Amino acid sequence: MALPTYGTMAVDWEQRVDFERLRTERLSRAKAALAASSMGALLCFDMNNVRYLTATHIGTWAQDKANRFTLLPQNDEPILWDFGSAARHHQLHCPWLGERSRPGISMLRGTMSANMGRAEDVAKKIRIELEQRGLHKQPVGIDIVELPVLFALQREGIEVVDGQELMSTVRMIKTRDEIALLNQSASLVDAAYDALYRAMKPGMRENEAVGLVSKVLYDLGSEYVEAVNAISGERCNPHPHVFSDRILRPGDPAYFDILHSYMGYRTCYYRTFAVGYSTRPMVDAYKRCRDYLDAAIELVRPGRTTGEIASLWPKAQDFGFPNEEAAFALQYGHGIGLAIWEKPIISRLVSFEHPQVIEPGMVFALETFWPSSDGWSAARIEEEIVVTETGHEVITRFPAEKLLVAGAPYFTSGGELPTTRETQDALNPEVKAMVKAVDDAKK
């Protein structure tokens, strides 16, 4: 049974996302992890961790300022210090916080100079709360922090330890409502790709594609379009990871990565197209890229490891790079949630020596890349996957089994309608062989 895709409104006649349950379950997971740790409290400045703990959001303009901060003490509720009048808004409209929402200004990434005393003010606020609870002599875990704030906390006698690892682990397994929101977020990108595919033609510029995709997403309810990587022609190889004003030309490859947030939950979702017509080197590159991706998806189920998945992918030297660090993120897997990149990470760079067991409730993206034999074009494909109790479900639905050529609706390079995942009789024999090799090695 496919994961449901809900409407974007709350209704009384259908059970949809339960936001009270979302808030409660997220916070409960963090509390349990903190209780099992040696820390007396968690202090978070990362916007995504603040949202996870407090279910508050003040817009993406604050994403990079490290100004909002929340303290989660052992056996207690989170306290939030927020930007000016936002704190009053939370008091009035976020009953789960109430008076625990307070105004507080940090250093705004150095905009407030060290001599203005803001770091000392933050440290004093934290010390007072810890002392009131008898926690001031226990370590405090912090996710990210400006150095003057860190030094000020230490001058207050607070022992600072790493809290980022704890929060990353807490967020790795998604609740049912987080999974529903991730699925809904992907559905917006399905629509954006459909609009882009129908509009793409020679003469369109990469930045115009970015504008079109952004409008579709915002019209459908996205709260934040973080990036649209629009890469075409000779820019495809090597991958620059940023769009330009290049004009699409007939025969161009064009691949896109759409990253946005719906109710906080992100997407990372590549698709590759040919503009007008496709070339044989491009078709061959796409097939190989897809084969590596299909092999990885086939292995996704509880009990498998990130190392086993990474073993299916080519070595960096096989596609023109000197080592795995130089080719990092081209054959890649990463968790998705309130951030684009979360645990688990799947890469030949780290997963062999540090394999992680795949568990139900993980949601991650798998993305592959392959350069064409022509030396300048390339294919890039990505699918988002929910790990279920018995296997997995792919939630990125825009067709990608075969290379689509823009200009003839949903026709492939061979001129036939593409098959779907549901109607494919079997995996490609080469993919089967790759999966079997991993199975045989494990036995």
N, C-alpha and C positions, 0 to 999 in steps of 0.2 A: 504494500500500500504506500503510495507516494505521500510525502509530507504535505500537509495542507498549505495552501496559499490563501491567506485571509484578505479581506478588504482592509482599507486603511483607516476605517472609523471603528469606534467602539459601538456595539449594538446590544440590545437586550434579548435578542432572539437567537443568538448563536454564541457558543463559547469560543473566544478568540484568544489573543494574548492577554494574560492576566498580569497586569503591571504590578499589582500589590504582591502577588506571588513572586514575580521577577525580583522586586526590591528585597523581599524577605529572604529568598533563597540565596541570592548573591551575598548579602551581608552575613547570613548564617554560615556560609562556606568560609568566608574570611575570618569570622570569629572562631570557628573550629580550628582552622590552621594556626591562628595566633595562640589559641589555648594550648596547642600541642607543641609550641615552640618555646624557646628560652627567653623570648622578648616580653617586656612588660607592656609594650604598646607599639603600634604602627603609626608612622607619620608619612603621609603621602602628599606629594606635590604633582605627580603625574596626573594630567587631566582625566585620563581613562580610569585610573585607580580611584580618583576622587568620585567619578561618576559611579563606578562599581559599588563603592561603599556608601555613598550618600544619595544616589539617584537624583543628582542635580546636574544642570547643564546651563551655561550662560552664553553659548555661542562659540563658534570656532575661532573667533578673533583672539580668544584667551588661550588657545591651544599651546602656544609656544612661550608663554610668559612666566610659567612656574610660579604664579602668584597665589592661586587658590591652594589651600592646604587643609587636610583633615587629619585628625588624631583619633585612632581607634584604640582605647585602652583595654587591657584585659578585663573580661567580665563586665563590659559596659557598652554604651552606645557611642557611635561616632560623633565627634564635634567638628563642625565645618567653619572655617574662616573664609569669607568670600569677599568679592570685589564690591566695595561701596554699597549701593542700594540693592544689589542682588541679595545680600544677606537679609534685608528686610522682606524682600519678595519671598524668599524661602520660608521665613517665619510665618507669613500669611498664607502661603499656598502649598507648602510641603509639610503637612501635619506630622509626618514621620520624623521630622527634624525639630520643628518648632523653635524654641529658644536656644537650641544647640546650634543654630545658624547664627553666626556672629560676623561683624565686619572685621577685616584684617587685611593689611597691605604688607606684602613682602617687598622685594627689591626690584620687581619688574625686569628681571634679567639684566641687572646692572644699571637700569635707568635711574633708580634711586641710588645715589652714591653711598659708599660705606659710611661716610661721616654723618649721614642723615639718621642713623640709629634704627633703621627698619629691621636689620638682621637681629639686633639685640631685642627688639620688641617681639619678634616672632619667637625667639628662644625663651623669653620670659613667659609668654603666654603658654608655651608648652610645659615649662618647668612647673608653673602654678597648677596646671591640671594634673600633672603626674604626682606632685606632692600631695594634693588633696586626696588622691587615691592610694597613697603609699607606694607608688611605682617609680619614684624618682631615682632609686638606686638600681633599677633593672635596665637592661639594654633596650634601646628604642630602634626599631627597624625603619629605615628610610629608603624610599624607592629612588628618587632623584632629588638633588638639592644644589642650590647655589653655594659656592664655597664660603662666602662670608656668613651665611646662615649656619652652615655646618660648624664653622669655628665658634660662632656665638653659642650654639648649643653645647659644645664641648666646654666653653668657659663657664656655662651654667652647671657644669658637673654631670652632664648627660652623656652616657656612653652610647655612641652611635654605631649600629651594625647594619648589615645589608638586609633590607626588607624587600628589595625588588624581586629576589628569587621566590620569596614566599608568595607574593601577589601574582607573579607569573604562573606559578603552579596552581594557585587557587582558580585562576581564570582559564586554565587549560581545558577542563571538562565543563561543557556548557549545560545549563538548565534547559528544560523543555521550551521555556519562553524565549531564551536566547537563540535556540535553534530555529524557532518559528520566525524570529526577527531576521536572522541571517538568511533564511529562505526567502522572506519577503524582500529583503535588500537585493538579493540576486535577481528576483523577478523584475525589479526596476531596470536592471542592466540588460535583461533579456529584451525589454522593450526598446532600450536605447540602441542596442545593436541592430534591431530590426529597422529602426529609423535611419541609422547610419548606413546600413547595407543598401537600403532603397535609394538613398541620396547620393551615395558615392559614385563619382565619375571623374574622368579626366578634367582638370581645371579646378577641382576642389583643392583647397589648401589644408594642410594638417591642422592649423589653428581653427579653421572653419569647422572641421570635424569635431574638435574639442568643444566649440561653442554649441554645436547641434546636440551633442551628447549631454552637455551640461544642462541645456534647456529642458530636454526630455526628462532628465532626472529630477530637476527642481520642480517641474510641473507635476510630477508624480508623487512628490512628497519627500525627496531627499533633503536632509538638513545640511549636508556638506559634501561637495564634490572635491575630494582631496586632490585628485589628479586624473588626467586622461592622457596616457602616453600614446601619442599618435606618431607612428614611425613608418616611413614609406621609402620605396626605391632603394638606392644605394645606402641610405641611412640605416637599413635593416641589419647590416653586417659590417662592423660590429654594432651591437645594440647600444644606442646612446642614452636610453632611459629618459628622454625628454623630447617633447614635440617642438616643431619649428613652423615656419611659414612656407615650407616646400610645397610645390604644386604637384598633385598626383598626375601621372602620365600613363598612357595605355601600356599594359603589360607589367606595371609596377606591382610588386608585393606591397601590402600595407597591413601592419599589425597594430593592435590597440590593446591597452590595458586600462580598464575602467575601475577606479577606486573611489568609492563614495560611502556615505554613512546614512543609514535609515534607522531612526530611533537609537542612534549610537553605534549600530552594528554595520560592519564594513563589507566591502567586496574587494576581491583582487581577481580579475577575470579577463584573460587574454583571448583574442580571436584574430585570425589571419585571413586576409582576402587577397584575391588578384583583381586588379582593376582592368576591366574591359576584356582581357583574355589572359590565359596563363601559359607559362612556358614549361617544357618538360623538366628542366632542372628544379623549377619551383614545385611542380607536382611531386617530384621524387623527394624533395626536402620535406614537404608537408607530410607525406606518407611516413617518412622515418620519424619525424617529430611526433606524429600521432601514435605510431607503434610504441615508442618509449613511454608515452603517456598512458596508453591503454594497458600496457604491462604493469605499470605502477598501480593504476586503479584496481586491476584485477587482484592485487595482493592485499588491498585494504580490508581488513577485518580484525576483530579483537584477537589479540595474541601474537599477531605479526609484529615486526619491529621496524623502526625507521631505517635501520641498517640494511634490512632485507630489501626494502623498497629502493633505497639509494643504490644498491648493488645492481639493479636492473638498468641503470643509466650509464651512458658512455663516460669514459675517462676524459678529463679536460684535453689531453693530448690528442684524442680522437677527433676533436673538432676545432683544433687550431690554437689551443691555449697551453701555456707551459706548465700550469699546475692548477689545482682545484681552487685556490684562492683567486687566481686570475679569472676563472670561469664561474665564480660564485654567483648563484641565483639564476643561472641559465637552465640548469637541470636541478629543480628545487621544490621543496615542499615547506609550507609554513602554516601554523594555526591562524585562524581568523576569528575576531570577536569585536571587542570595542576598539581594538587596534588592528592595523593591517597585518602586522607580523606578531604572532604570539606563538607559544609552544603548541605542538612540537615542531622542531626544525628538522627537515629532511634534506641532507646534502652529503655528497661524498667527502666534503671537507671535514665533517664532524661526526657523522652518524655511524661510521664503522667502529670507532673507538668509544663512542658514547651512545649506543643504541637505546632507544626508548620504546617501550611496549605500547602498541596501539590499543586504546581503550574506548568502549562505548561512550558517546557523548563528546568525543573530540570532533572538531570541525576544522578541516584544513584544506588548503589549496595545493594542487600539484601542477607544476608548470614545466614545460620542456621547450627546447630550442634546437633547431638544426639549420646550419648554413647550406646554401645551395652550391652545386658544383660550378656555377657560373662565377663564383667569387664575390658576389655583391648582394644577392637576395638571400632571404632566410625566412623560416617559419617559426612561429611562437604560439603555443596553445596552452590554455590553463583551464582546469575544472576545479570547482569547489565540492567538497565531499563531506558528508555527515557519516560518522561511524556509528552503526546501529549495533544491537545486541548480537546479530547474526551475520553482519556484513557491512554494507555501506549503501548510501544513496547519493547520487550526483544531483546537485541542486542548480547547476548552471545549465540552462536548457537551450540556448541559442545553438543551432546545428553547427557541428564542427568535425563530424566524422570524415568528411572529405573537403577539399579546398573549394570554397565558394568564389565564384567570379561575379563581381559587382556589375550590374547592368542587365542580368537575366535572373529574375527573382528565384532565389533558392536553387539555381542550377549549379551543378558541380563542374569541375574541369572536364569531365567526360561527357557532359551534356545530359546526364540522367538526373532524376530527382535523388537527393541524398537519402540514404537509409537512416533510420533512427536507432537509438539504443535498443528500443523495444523490439524492432523487427530484424536486427542483425542476427543471422543464424548462429554465428560463432565468431570468436576472435580470429584475427589474422593468424595464419600458421606461424609466422615469425614471432608474433607476440606470444603465442602458446609455447613456443620453444624457449623463449626468454623466461617465462614464468616457471616452466618445468625445470629449467636449470637451477633456479633458486630453490624449488621444492626438493629436488634431488640432493642439493648441497646440504639442506637442513636435515634430511634423513640420514 
